[in-house]
């Protein structure tokens, strides 16, 4: 009888422990698709004038849970973000190139939020030319196509 109570107790404990698994929600589905809109860049002083351009972005699911990949149409450069609910945060994007012996780097951060069929994004950028930093901001508004 003692062994029977012990076995029942162990079974109940195992049932309780295994039934308390945390559910992981994948928030990427709402972002997947083609988006079109406007990209605005407000570079720091000395690095250019503010600009506004049309953009088309394809958003696909990444390899990790809640990861999305954003790629501008006609570009091979993609940026990675982590979705959470109706928003996402970009993984810092870094790019460096050398033109006529001058090194130019760009670092971008930011986040986006979804409301209905519209994504609104904003963030910061730092363009470094020959070792001099030019901080600025960027934003975009896109509608699902």
Protein Blocks (a to p, Z undefined) as FASTA:
>chain_A
ZZmmmmmmmmmmmmmmmmmcccdddfklmmgccddddddddddehiaccddddddddddd
dfbehiacdddehiabdcddddehjaccdddddddddeehiacddddddddddehjaccd
dddddddeehiacddddddddddZZ
